[in-house]
Amino acid sequence: MNLSKNKIKYIQSLKDKKSREEHGTFVVEGDKMVAELLNVMKCQLLIATPDFIQSNFIQQANIDEIIEVSKSELSRASFLKNPQQALAVFYQPQYALDKEDLKEQLSLALDCIQDPGNFGTIIRLADWYGIENIICSTDTVDIYNPKVVQATMGALARVKVHYVDLYAYLKNTEGISLYGTFLDGDNMYEQELTQTGIIVMGNEGNGISAEIETLITNKLFIPNYPQDRETSESLNVAIATAIICTEFRRRLQKQ
């Protein structure tokens, strides 16, 4: 089957959130990411070169339609300047969020994260540190934004992302420790950290909102070094997430 103009038009429309929501689908590009997600998600459309199709267990994946193309044909549909050998349209998975499960896990909550690169990196970090759930405010950038998807480097295969009214959700999390990073918080290296809980990370420019701040039970500060040295005003949110997740997991290893 040929790659028709209508197929290309449909794929290109998925750059927009409104179209992604209408169709319940999203685009993934890159050989490794496509192959990884084919193992865990239902695929509506796979567009790939013969080499990719032959070198992967396509027959075992749940795929509605496969179109075999050359690399030059693939570039007509791709969002990338230098596409590889595969592009896939996946159905958006639906995940349940059980608060009882969260009591047994370390999770992340994101309060209005806006930069796609930051969000994708945080998802990748969550995957690295075995964090299975990320709870997002409704004004956080869309997980299926193509730039977010690419930045996750396949972590979407293992990390579940949920969008909720974050204040209302966190307000009803009895029995779960809520951590947040603040410039006026307590040195995180000197505080007791639990194996479970929710770590809240705030907006790139404004941090955690005043409303969400009222719910935080443990305010943490990531100290600079040396502490009396003049330094940057704050850390990038993805870097801050990496530092705080590292410390939580380091403590777990010591127990």
TIKOL-9503 format. One record per residue (C-alpha): residue number from 1; residue in one letter; z, x, y. Coordinates in pm, whole numbers, plus 32768, in hexadecimal, padded with zeros to 4 digits. Each point is the difference from the previous one (the first is absolute). Layout:
% residues N
<site><seq>NUM</seq><type>A</type><c3>Z</c3><c1>X</c1><c2>Y</c2></site>
...
***
This chain:
% residues 255
<site><seq>1</seq><type>M</type><c3>8000</c3><c1>8000</c1><c2>8000</c2></site>
<site><seq>2</seq><type>N</type><c3>7FA8</c3><c1>8081</c1><c2>815B</c2></site>
<site><seq>3</seq><type>L</type><c3>80F1</c3><c1>8027</c1><c2>8120</c2></site>
<site><seq>4</seq><type>S</type><c3>7F8E</c3><c1>7EDE</c1><c2>80DA</c2></site>
<site><seq>5</seq><type>K</type><c3>801F</c3><c1>7FDB</c1><c2>8178</c2></site>
<site><seq>6</seq><type>N</type><c3>80EE</c3><c1>7EDE</c1><c2>7FC9</c2></site>
<site><seq>7</seq><type>K</type><c3>80E4</c3><c1>80D7</c1><c2>7F28</c2></site>
<site><seq>8</seq><type>I</type><c3>8001</c3><c1>8110</c1><c2>810A</c2></site>
<site><seq>9</seq><type>K</type><c3>8048</c3><c1>7EFE</c1><c2>810F</c2></site>
<site><seq>10</seq><type>Y</type><c3>8123</c3><c1>7F78</c1><c2>7F32</c2></site>
<site><seq>11</seq><type>I</type><c3>8094</c3><c1>8159</c1><c2>7FC7</c2></site>
<site><seq>12</seq><type>Q</type><c3>7FE2</c3><c1>805A</c1><c2>816E</c2></site>
<site><seq>13</seq><type>S</type><c3>80AA</c3><c1>7EBA</c1><c2>8063</c2></site>
<site><seq>14</seq><type>L</type><c3>8136</c3><c1>8075</c1><c2>7F44</c2></site>
<site><seq>15</seq><type>K</type><c3>8048</c3><c1>80F6</c1><c2>8118</c2></site>
<site><seq>16</seq><type>D</type><c3>8095</c3><c1>7ED2</c1><c2>80B4</c2></site>
<site><seq>17</seq><type>K</type><c3>8151</c3><c1>7F71</c1><c2>7FA2</c2></site>
<site><seq>18</seq><type>K</type><c3>7F89</c3><c1>7E99</c1><c2>802F</c2></site>
<site><seq>19</seq><type>S</type><c3>7EEB</c3><c1>8031</c1><c2>7F00</c2></site>
<site><seq>20</seq><type>R</type><c3>80EB</c3><c1>80B1</c1><c2>7F0C</c2></site>
<site><seq>21</seq><type>E</type><c3>80F2</c3><c1>7EDD</c1><c2>8017</c2></site>
<site><seq>22</seq><type>E</type><c3>7EE8</c3><c1>7F02</c1><c2>7FD6</c2></site>
<site><seq>23</seq><type>H</type><c3>7F7B</c3><c1>80A3</c1><c2>7EC4</c2></site>
<site><seq>24</seq><type>G</type><c3>8149</c3><c1>808E</c1><c2>7F7D</c2></site>
<site><seq>25</seq><type>T</type><c3>7F59</c3><c1>8150</c1><c2>7FC2</c2></site>
<site><seq>26</seq><type>F</type><c3>7FFC</c3><c1>8164</c1><c2>8088</c2></site>
<site><seq>27</seq><type>V</type><c3>7F2E</c3><c1>813B</c1><c2>7FE3</c2></site>
<site><seq>28</seq><type>V</type><c3>805C</c3><c1>8147</c1><c2>7F55</c2></site>
<site><seq>29</seq><type>E</type><c3>7F29</c3><c1>8139</c1><c2>800E</c2></site>
<site><seq>30</seq><type>G</type><c3>800B</c3><c1>814F</c1><c2>7F4F</c2></site>
<site><seq>31</seq><type>D</type><c3>7FDA</c3><c1>8055</c1><c2>7E91</c2></site>
<site><seq>32</seq><type>K</type><c3>816F</c3><c1>8045</c1><c2>7FB5</c2></site>
<site><seq>33</seq><type>M</type><c3>808B</c3><c1>7ED4</c1><c2>80BE</c2></site>
<site><seq>34</seq><type>V</type><c3>7F06</c3><c1>7F0C</c1><c2>7F6F</c2></site>
<site><seq>35</seq><type>A</type><c3>803A</c3><c1>807E</c1><c2>7E9E</c2></site>
<site><seq>36</seq><type>E</type><c3>817A</c3><c1>7FEE</c1><c2>802D</c2></site>
<site><seq>37</seq><type>L</type><c3>8002</c3><c1>7E9D</c1><c2>8087</c2></site>
<site><seq>38</seq><type>L</type><c3>7F0C</c3><c1>7F86</c1><c2>7EF5</c2></site>
<site><seq>39</seq><type>N</type><c3>811C</c3><c1>8037</c1><c2>7F09</c2></site>
<site><seq>40</seq><type>V</type><c3>80EF</c3><c1>7F12</c1><c2>80B1</c2></site>
<site><seq>41</seq><type>M</type><c3>7F40</c3><c1>7F09</c1><c2>80DB</c2></site>
<site><seq>42</seq><type>K</type><c3>7EEC</c3><c1>7F04</c1><c2>7FCC</c2></site>
<site><seq>43</seq><type>C</type><c3>7EB8</c3><c1>8072</c1><c2>809A</c2></site>
<site><seq>44</seq><type>Q</type><c3>7F07</c3><c1>7F0D</c1><c2>8096</c2></site>
<site><seq>45</seq><type>L</type><c3>7EE9</c3><c1>80FA</c1><c2>8036</c2></site>
<site><seq>46</seq><type>L</type><c3>7FC6</c3><c1>816B</c1><c2>7F9B</c2></site>
<site><seq>47</seq><type>I</type><c3>7EE4</c3><c1>80C2</c1><c2>80A0</c2></site>
<site><seq>48</seq><type>A</type><c3>7FDE</c3><c1>8157</c1><c2>7F63</c2></site>
<site><seq>49</seq><type>T</type><c3>7F13</c3><c1>8113</c1><c2>7F93</c2></site>
<site><seq>50</seq><type>P</type><c3>7F9E</c3><c1>8025</c1><c2>7E90</c2></site>
<site><seq>51</seq><type>D</type><c3>80D8</c3><c1>8139</c1><c2>7FE5</c2></site>
<site><seq>52</seq><type>F</type><c3>8137</c3><c1>7F45</c1><c2>8073</c2></site>
<site><seq>53</seq><type>I</type><c3>7FBF</c3><c1>7EDC</c1><c2>7F18</c2></site>
<site><seq>54</seq><type>Q</type><c3>7FC6</c3><c1>80E3</c1><c2>7ED5</c2></site>
<site><seq>55</seq><type>S</type><c3>812E</c3><c1>80DE</c1><c2>8040</c2></site>
<site><seq>56</seq><type>N</type><c3>80FD</c3><c1>7EE4</c1><c2>8022</c2></site>
<site><seq>57</seq><type>F</type><c3>8071</c3><c1>7EF5</c1><c2>7F0C</c2></site>
<site><seq>58</seq><type>I</type><c3>7F55</c3><c1>7EEB</c1><c2>80C2</c2></site>
<site><seq>59</seq><type>Q</type><c3>7FDD</c3><c1>7F1F</c1><c2>7ECF</c2></site>
<site><seq>60</seq><type>Q</type><c3>817C</c3><c1>7FED</c1><c2>7FE7</c2></site>
<site><seq>61</seq><type>A</type><c3>8034</c3><c1>7F96</c1><c2>8169</c2></site>
<site><seq>62</seq><type>N</type><c3>8009</c3><c1>7E9C</c1><c2>8085</c2></site>
<site><seq>63</seq><type>I</type><c3>7EC3</c3><c1>7FFB</c1><c2>80D4</c2></site>
<site><seq>64</seq><type>D</type><c3>7F36</c3><c1>7ECD</c1><c2>8065</c2></site>
<site><seq>65</seq><type>E</type><c3>7EC3</c3><c1>80BA</c1><c2>8066</c2></site>
<site><seq>66</seq><type>I</type><c3>7F79</c3><c1>8165</c1><c2>7FEA</c2></site>
<site><seq>67</seq><type>I</type><c3>7EDB</c3><c1>8083</c1><c2>80CA</c2></site>
<site><seq>68</seq><type>E</type><c3>7F77</c3><c1>8157</c1><c2>7FA7</c2></site>
<site><seq>69</seq><type>V</type><c3>7F7E</c3><c1>80BD</c1><c2>8130</c2></site>
<site><seq>70</seq><type>S</type><c3>7F97</c3><c1>8157</c1><c2>807A</c2></site>
<site><seq>71</seq><type>K</type><c3>80DF</c3><c1>80BA</c1><c2>80F7</c2></site>
<site><seq>72</seq><type>S</type><c3>7F0E</c3><c1>7FB1</c1><c2>811B</c2></site>
<site><seq>73</seq><type>E</type><c3>800E</c3><c1>7E8C</c1><c2>7FAB</c2></site>
<site><seq>74</seq><type>L</type><c3>817C</c3><c1>800E</c1><c2>7FF2</c2></site>
<site><seq>75</seq><type>S</type><c3>800B</c3><c1>8092</c1><c2>815F</c2></site>
<site><seq>76</seq><type>R</type><c3>7F62</c3><c1>7EC0</c1><c2>8086</c2></site>
<site><seq>77</seq><type>A</type><c3>8138</c3><c1>7F3B</c1><c2>7FA0</c2></site>
<site><seq>78</seq><type>S</type><c3>8106</c3><c1>810E</c1><c2>8035</c2></site>
<site><seq>79</seq><type>F</type><c3>80FB</c3><c1>800F</c1><c2>811E</c2></site>
<site><seq>80</seq><type>L</type><c3>800C</c3><c1>817D</c1><c2>7FDE</c2></site>
<site><seq>81</seq><type>K</type><c3>7F24</c3><c1>810D</c1><c2>8099</c2></site>
<site><seq>82</seq><type>N</type><c3>7FF3</c3><c1>80B9</c1><c2>7EB5</c2></site>
<site><seq>83</seq><type>P</type><c3>802A</c3><c1>7F04</c1><c2>7EE3</c2></site>
<site><seq>84</seq><type>Q</type><c3>803D</c3><c1>8079</c1><c2>7E9F</c2></site>
<site><seq>85</seq><type>Q</type><c3>7F7D</c3><c1>7F4A</c1><c2>7ECB</c2></site>
<site><seq>86</seq><type>A</type><c3>80BB</c3><c1>7EB6</c1><c2>8000</c2></site>
<site><seq>87</seq><type>L</type><c3>805E</c3><c1>7EDC</c1><c2>80DF</c2></site>
<site><seq>88</seq><type>A</type><c3>80BE</c3><c1>7ED2</c1><c2>7F7E</c2></site>
<site><seq>89</seq><type>V</type><c3>806B</c3><c1>7EAF</c1><c2>8083</c2></site>
<site><seq>90</seq><type>F</type><c3>814C</c3><c1>7F9A</c1><c2>7F67</c2></site>
<site><seq>91</seq><type>Y</type><c3>80BA</c3><c1>7EB5</c1><c2>8006</c2></site>
<site><seq>92</seq><type>Q</type><c3>8143</c3><c1>8015</c1><c2>80C9</c2></site>
<site><seq>93</seq><type>P</type><c3>8122</c3><c1>7FFA</c1><c2>7F09</c2></site>
<site><seq>94</seq><type>Q</type><c3>8121</c3><c1>7F0F</c1><c2>8034</c2></site>
<site><seq>95</seq><type>Y</type><c3>8160</c3><c1>8085</c1><c2>7FC7</c2></site>
<site><seq>96</seq><type>A</type><c3>814E</c3><c1>7F4F</c1><c2>7FE9</c2></site>
<site><seq>97</seq><type>L</type><c3>8126</c3><c1>8098</c1><c2>80BC</c2></site>
<site><seq>98</seq><type>D</type><c3>8147</c3><c1>7FCD</c1><c2>7F45</c2></site>
<site><seq>99</seq><type>K</type><c3>8139</c3><c1>8057</c1><c2>80C7</c2></site>
<site><seq>100</seq><type>E</type><c3>80C3</c3><c1>802F</c1><c2>7EBF</c2></site>
<site><seq>101</seq><type>D</type><c3>7F0C</c3><c1>8114</c1><c2>7F9E</c2></site>
<site><seq>102</seq><type>L</type><c3>802A</c3><c1>80A2</c1><c2>8154</c2></site>
<site><seq>103</seq><type>K</type><c3>8176</c3><c1>8024</c1><c2>7FC0</c2></site>
<site><seq>104</seq><type>E</type><c3>7FA9</c3><c1>80F7</c1><c2>7EEC</c2></site>
<site><seq>105</seq><type>Q</type><c3>7EFC</c3><c1>80C9</c1><c2>80C6</c2></site>
<site><seq>106</seq><type>L</type><c3>7FC7</c3><c1>80D3</c1><c2>8132</c2></site>
<site><seq>107</seq><type>S</type><c3>7F00</c3><c1>7F50</c1><c2>80DB</c2></site>
<site><seq>108</seq><type>L</type><c3>7F5A</c3><c1>802A</c1><c2>8153</c2></site>
<site><seq>109</seq><type>A</type><c3>7FE0</c3><c1>7F02</c1><c2>811A</c2></site>
<site><seq>110</seq><type>L</type><c3>7F07</c3><c1>8037</c1><c2>811B</c2></site>
<site><seq>111</seq><type>D</type><c3>803B</c3><c1>7F62</c1><c2>8155</c2></site>
<site><seq>112</seq><type>C</type><c3>7EB4</c3><c1>7FE2</c1><c2>80B9</c2></site>
<site><seq>113</seq><type>I</type><c3>7F52</c3><c1>813D</c1><c2>7F88</c2></site>
<site><seq>114</seq><type>Q</type><c3>7EAF</c3><c1>7FFD</c1><c2>80B1</c2></site>
<site><seq>115</seq><type>D</type><c3>7F44</c3><c1>813F</c1><c2>7FA8</c2></site>
<site><seq>116</seq><type>P</type><c3>7F2E</c3><c1>7FE3</c1><c2>7EC1</c2></site>
<site><seq>117</seq><type>G</type><c3>8027</c3><c1>8172</c1><c2>7FB2</c2></site>
<site><seq>118</seq><type>N</type><c3>817A</c3><c1>7FEF</c1><c2>801C</c2></site>
<site><seq>119</seq><type>F</type><c3>8010</c3><c1>7ECA</c1><c2>7F26</c2></site>
<site><seq>120</seq><type>G</type><c3>7F20</c3><c1>8090</c1><c2>7EF3</c2></site>
<site><seq>121</seq><type>T</type><c3>80C8</c3><c1>8143</c1><c2>7FFE</c2></site>
<site><seq>122</seq><type>I</type><c3>8147</c3><c1>7F3F</c1><c2>7FDD</c2></site>
<site><seq>123</seq><type>I</type><c3>7F74</c3><c1>7F44</c1><c2>7ED4</c2></site>
<site><seq>124</seq><type>R</type><c3>7F9B</c3><c1>814B</c1><c2>7F67</c2></site>
<site><seq>125</seq><type>L</type><c3>815E</c3><c1>808A</c1><c2>8041</c2></site>
<site><seq>126</seq><type>A</type><c3>809C</c3><c1>7ECE</c1><c2>7F5E</c2></site>
<site><seq>127</seq><type>D</type><c3>7F2A</c3><c1>803F</c1><c2>7ECC</c2></site>
<site><seq>128</seq><type>W</type><c3>806C</c3><c1>816E</c1><c2>7FF5</c2></site>
<site><seq>129</seq><type>Y</type><c3>8171</c3><c1>7FA6</c1><c2>8012</c2></site>
<site><seq>130</seq><type>G</type><c3>7FF2</c3><c1>7EE2</c1><c2>7F07</c2></site>
<site><seq>131</seq><type>I</type><c3>8032</c3><c1>7EED</c1><c2>8102</c2></site>
<site><seq>132</seq><type>E</type><c3>7F58</c3><c1>7ECC</c1><c2>7F72</c2></site>
<site><seq>133</seq><type>N</type><c3>8021</c3><c1>7F06</c1><c2>8120</c2></site>
<site><seq>134</seq><type>I</type><c3>7FB3</c3><c1>8012</c1><c2>8174</c2></site>
<site><seq>135</seq><type>I</type><c3>8068</c3><c1>7ED2</c1><c2>80D0</c2></site>
<site><seq>136</seq><type>C</type><c3>7F3A</c3><c1>7FDA</c1><c2>8142</c2></site>
<site><seq>137</seq><type>S</type><c3>8025</c3><c1>7F31</c1><c2>813A</c2></site>
<site><seq>138</seq><type>T</type><c3>7EDA</c3><c1>7F18</c1><c2>8039</c2></site>
<site><seq>139</seq><type>D</type><c3>7F90</c3><c1>80D3</c1><c2>812C</c2></site>
<site><seq>140</seq><type>T</type><c3>7FDE</c3><c1>813B</c1><c2>7F2E</c2></site>
<site><seq>141</seq><type>V</type><c3>7E96</c3><c1>8070</c1><c2>7FD5</c2></site>
<site><seq>142</seq><type>D</type><c3>7F46</c3><c1>7F5C</c1><c2>7EDE</c2></site>
<site><seq>143</seq><type>I</type><c3>8029</c3><c1>80B9</c1><c2>7EB7</c2></site>
<site><seq>144</seq><type>Y</type><c3>7E91</c3><c1>7FBC</c1><c2>7FAE</c2></site>
<site><seq>145</seq><type>N</type><c3>7F7B</c3><c1>8098</c1><c2>8141</c2></site>
<site><seq>146</seq><type>P</type><c3>7F00</c3><c1>80FF</c1><c2>7F7C</c2></site>
<site><seq>147</seq><type>K</type><c3>80AB</c3><c1>8120</c1><c2>80B8</c2></site>
<site><seq>148</seq><type>V</type><c3>814F</c3><c1>7FA4</c1><c2>7F63</c2></site>
<site><seq>149</seq><type>V</type><c3>7F65</c3><c1>7FE4</c1><c2>7EA6</c2></site>
<site><seq>150</seq><type>Q</type><c3>7F5D</c3><c1>8157</c1><c2>801B</c2></site>
<site><seq>151</seq><type>A</type><c3>8142</c3><c1>80A0</c1><c2>807D</c2></site>
<site><seq>152</seq><type>T</type><c3>80C3</c3><c1>7F81</c1><c2>7ED2</c2></site>
<site><seq>153</seq><type>M</type><c3>7F31</c3><c1>80DF</c1><c2>7F18</c2></site>
<site><seq>154</seq><type>G</type><c3>8025</c3><c1>7F06</c1><c2>7EE3</c2></site>
<site><seq>155</seq><type>A</type><c3>8175</c3><c1>7FB9</c1><c2>802B</c2></site>
<site><seq>156</seq><type>L</type><c3>7FAA</c3><c1>7E8C</c1><c2>8014</c2></site>
<site><seq>157</seq><type>A</type><c3>7FE9</c3><c1>800E</c1><c2>7E87</c2></site>
<site><seq>158</seq><type>R</type><c3>817B</c3><c1>8025</c1><c2>7FE9</c2></site>
<site><seq>159</seq><type>V</type><c3>809F</c3><c1>7F8E</c1><c2>814A</c2></site>
<site><seq>160</seq><type>K</type><c3>8025</c3><c1>7E8E</c1><c2>8051</c2></site>
<site><seq>161</seq><type>V</type><c3>7FE5</c3><c1>7FA0</c1><c2>8170</c2></site>
<site><seq>162</seq><type>H</type><c3>8095</c3><c1>7EB7</c1><c2>807C</c2></site>
<site><seq>163</seq><type>Y</type><c3>7FE3</c3><c1>7F57</c1><c2>8156</c2></site>
<site><seq>164</seq><type>V</type><c3>8127</c3><c1>7F2C</c1><c2>8071</c2></site>
<site><seq>165</seq><type>D</type><c3>80BF</c3><c1>7F89</c1><c2>812F</c2></site>
<site><seq>166</seq><type>L</type><c3>80C3</c3><c1>8146</c1><c2>7FF8</c2></site>
<site><seq>167</seq><type>Y</type><c3>812F</c3><c1>7F8F</c1><c2>80C7</c2></site>
<site><seq>168</seq><type>A</type><c3>802E</c3><c1>7EC3</c1><c2>7F33</c2></site>
<site><seq>169</seq><type>Y</type><c3>7FCD</c3><c1>80C1</c1><c2>7EBC</c2></site>
<site><seq>170</seq><type>L</type><c3>80F0</c3><c1>811D</c1><c2>804C</c2></site>
<site><seq>171</seq><type>K</type><c3>8103</c3><c1>7F0C</c1><c2>8086</c2></site>
<site><seq>172</seq><type>N</type><c3>8020</c3><c1>7F73</c1><c2>7EA2</c2></site>
<site><seq>173</seq><type>T</type><c3>8026</c3><c1>813D</c1><c2>7F35</c2></site>
<site><seq>174</seq><type>E</type><c3>816F</c3><c1>7FED</c1><c2>7FA6</c2></site>
<site><seq>175</seq><type>G</type><c3>806F</c3><c1>811C</c1><c2>7F23</c2></site>
<site><seq>176</seq><type>I</type><c3>7EE6</c3><c1>80E8</c1><c2>806E</c2></site>
<site><seq>177</seq><type>S</type><c3>8043</c3><c1>8127</c1><c2>80E9</c2></site>
<site><seq>178</seq><type>L</type><c3>7F18</c3><c1>8007</c1><c2>812E</c2></site>
<site><seq>179</seq><type>Y</type><c3>7FB1</c3><c1>8157</c1><c2>808E</c2></site>
<site><seq>180</seq><type>G</type><c3>7F41</c3><c1>804C</c1><c2>813F</c2></site>
<site><seq>181</seq><type>T</type><c3>7FA7</c3><c1>8135</c1><c2>80C9</c2></site>
<site><seq>182</seq><type>F</type><c3>8078</c3><c1>8016</c1><c2>8169</c2></site>
<site><seq>183</seq><type>L</type><c3>801E</c3><c1>8114</c1><c2>8102</c2></site>
<site><seq>184</seq><type>D</type><c3>816C</c3><c1>7F98</c1><c2>8034</c2></site>
<site><seq>185</seq><type>G</type><c3>8048</c3><c1>7FDF</c1><c2>7E8B</c2></site>
<site><seq>186</seq><type>D</type><c3>80E3</c3><c1>80D7</c1><c2>7F28</c2></site>
<site><seq>187</seq><type>N</type><c3>7F82</c3><c1>8148</c1><c2>7F6E</c2></site>
<site><seq>188</seq><type>M</type><c3>7F67</c3><c1>7F91</c1><c2>7EB6</c2></site>
<site><seq>189</seq><type>Y</type><c3>8065</c3><c1>8144</c1><c2>7F51</c2></site>
<site><seq>190</seq><type>E</type><c3>816D</c3><c1>7FAC</c1><c2>8040</c2></site>
<site><seq>191</seq><type>Q</type><c3>7FF5</c3><c1>7E93</c1><c2>7F91</c2></site>
<site><seq>192</seq><type>E</type><c3>802C</c3><c1>7F60</c1><c2>7EAF</c2></site>
<site><seq>193</seq><type>L</type><c3>7EB3</c3><c1>7F81</c1><c2>7F7D</c2></site>
<site><seq>194</seq><type>T</type><c3>7FE5</c3><c1>7F07</c1><c2>7EE5</c2></site>
<site><seq>195</seq><type>Q</type><c3>7F05</c3><c1>800B</c1><c2>7EE2</c2></site>
<site><seq>196</seq><type>T</type><c3>7F85</c3><c1>7EA6</c1><c2>8061</c2></site>
<site><seq>197</seq><type>G</type><c3>7FC3</c3><c1>7F4B</c1><c2>8148</c2></site>
<site><seq>198</seq><type>I</type><c3>7EF2</c3><c1>7FC3</c1><c2>8102</c2></site>
<site><seq>199</seq><type>I</type><c3>7F95</c3><c1>810C</c1><c2>80F9</c2></site>
<site><seq>200</seq><type>V</type><c3>7F72</c3><c1>7F63</c1><c2>813E</c2></site>
<site><seq>201</seq><type>M</type><c3>7F00</c3><c1>80C8</c1><c2>80C7</c2></site>
<site><seq>202</seq><type>G</type><c3>7F99</c3><c1>7F90</c1><c2>815B</c2></site>
<site><seq>203</seq><type>N</type><c3>7ECF</c3><c1>7FED</c1><c2>80DF</c2></site>
<site><seq>204</seq><type>E</type><c3>7F57</c3><c1>8144</c1><c2>806D</c2></site>
<site><seq>205</seq><type>G</type><c3>8053</c3><c1>7FD0</c1><c2>8170</c2></site>
<site><seq>206</seq><type>N</type><c3>8130</c3><c1>7F1D</c1><c2>8009</c2></site>
<site><seq>207</seq><type>G</type><c3>80B7</c3><c1>8047</c1><c2>7EBC</c2></site>
<site><seq>208</seq><type>I</type><c3>80C1</c3><c1>7EED</c1><c2>7F4F</c2></site>
<site><seq>209</seq><type>S</type><c3>8008</c3><c1>7EBF</c1><c2>80CC</c2></site>
<site><seq>210</seq><type>A</type><c3>8146</c3><c1>7F90</c1><c2>80A2</c2></site>
<site><seq>211</seq><type>E</type><c3>8006</c3><c1>7ECA</c1><c2>7F23</c2></site>
<site><seq>212</seq><type>I</type><c3>7FE0</c3><c1>80C5</c1><c2>7EBC</c2></site>
<site><seq>213</seq><type>E</type><c3>80F8</c3><c1>8105</c1><c2>807E</c2></site>
<site><seq>214</seq><type>T</type><c3>8117</c3><c1>7EFC</c1><c2>7FFC</c2></site>
<site><seq>215</seq><type>L</type><c3>7FD8</c3><c1>7FE9</c1><c2>7E85</c2></site>
<site><seq>216</seq><type>I</type><c3>800C</c3><c1>8174</c1><c2>7FB2</c2></site>
<site><seq>217</seq><type>T</type><c3>8142</c3><c1>8061</c1><c2>7F50</c2></site>
<site><seq>218</seq><type>N</type><c3>7FC5</c3><c1>817A</c1><c2>7FFB</c2></site>
<site><seq>219</seq><type>K</type><c3>7F64</c3><c1>80A5</c1><c2>8132</c2></site>
<site><seq>220</seq><type>L</type><c3>7F7A</c3><c1>8159</c1><c2>7FAF</c2></site>
<site><seq>221</seq><type>F</type><c3>7F85</c3><c1>811E</c1><c2>80D8</c2></site>
<site><seq>222</seq><type>I</type><c3>7F17</c3><c1>8115</c1><c2>7F88</c2></site>
<site><seq>223</seq><type>P</type><c3>8085</c3><c1>8134</c1><c2>80B5</c2></site>
<site><seq>224</seq><type>N</type><c3>7F1D</c3><c1>810A</c1><c2>808F</c2></site>
<site><seq>225</seq><type>Y</type><c3>804A</c3><c1>8170</c1><c2>7FCA</c2></site>
<site><seq>226</seq><type>P</type><c3>80B0</c3><c1>80A4</c1><c2>80A7</c2></site>
<site><seq>227</seq><type>Q</type><c3>809E</c3><c1>7ECB</c1><c2>8097</c2></site>
<site><seq>228</seq><type>D</type><c3>803F</c3><c1>809A</c1><c2>8157</c2></site>
<site><seq>229</seq><type>R</type><c3>7E91</c3><c1>8060</c1><c2>802A</c2></site>
<site><seq>230</seq><type>E</type><c3>7F1A</c3><c1>7F37</c1><c2>80E1</c2></site>
<site><seq>231</seq><type>T</type><c3>7EFF</c3><c1>7F56</c1><c2>7F20</c2></site>
<site><seq>232</seq><type>S</type><c3>7F0B</c3><c1>7EE0</c1><c2>7FDE</c2></site>
<site><seq>233</seq><type>E</type><c3>807B</c3><c1>7EA6</c1><c2>805D</c2></site>
<site><seq>234</seq><type>S</type><c3>7FD2</c3><c1>7F74</c1><c2>7EA3</c2></site>
<site><seq>235</seq><type>L</type><c3>7F4F</c3><c1>802A</c1><c2>7EB2</c2></site>
<site><seq>236</seq><type>N</type><c3>7EC4</c3><c1>7F57</c1><c2>7F89</c2></site>
<site><seq>237</seq><type>V</type><c3>806A</c3><c1>7ED2</c1><c2>7F30</c2></site>
<site><seq>238</seq><type>A</type><c3>7F51</c3><c1>8076</c1><c2>7EC3</c2></site>
<site><seq>239</seq><type>I</type><c3>80A3</c3><c1>8157</c1><c2>801B</c2></site>
<site><seq>240</seq><type>A</type><c3>8152</c3><c1>7F5E</c1><c2>803E</c2></site>
<site><seq>241</seq><type>T</type><c3>7FCD</c3><c1>7F26</c1><c2>7ECC</c2></site>
<site><seq>242</seq><type>A</type><c3>7FB4</c3><c1>8134</c1><c2>7F2F</c2></site>
<site><seq>243</seq><type>I</type><c3>813B</c3><c1>80B2</c1><c2>8076</c2></site>
<site><seq>244</seq><type>I</type><c3>80EB</c3><c1>7EDC</c1><c2>7FC5</c2></site>
<site><seq>245</seq><type>C</type><c3>7F6B</c3><c1>7FA6</c1><c2>7EAC</c2></site>
<site><seq>246</seq><type>T</type><c3>8021</c3><c1>816B</c1><c2>7F97</c2></site>
<site><seq>247</seq><type>E</type><c3>8173</c3><c1>7FFE</c1><c2>8054</c2></site>
<site><seq>248</seq><type>F</type><c3>8040</c3><c1>7EBA</c1><c2>7F47</c2></site>
<site><seq>249</seq><type>R</type><c3>7F51</c3><c1>8081</c1><c2>7EC9</c2></site>
<site><seq>250</seq><type>R</type><c3>80A7</c3><c1>8156</c1><c2>801A</c2></site>
<site><seq>251</seq><type>R</type><c3>8154</c3><c1>7F59</c1><c2>7FFA</c2></site>
<site><seq>252</seq><type>L</type><c3>7F98</c3><c1>7F39</c1><c2>7ECE</c2></site>
<site><seq>253</seq><type>Q</type><c3>7F9E</c3><c1>813F</c1><c2>7F4A</c2></site>
<site><seq>254</seq><type>K</type><c3>8157</c3><c1>8096</c1><c2>8046</c2></site>
<site><seq>255</seq><type>Q</type><c3>80C0</c3><c1>7ED8</c1><c2>7F6F</c2></site>
***
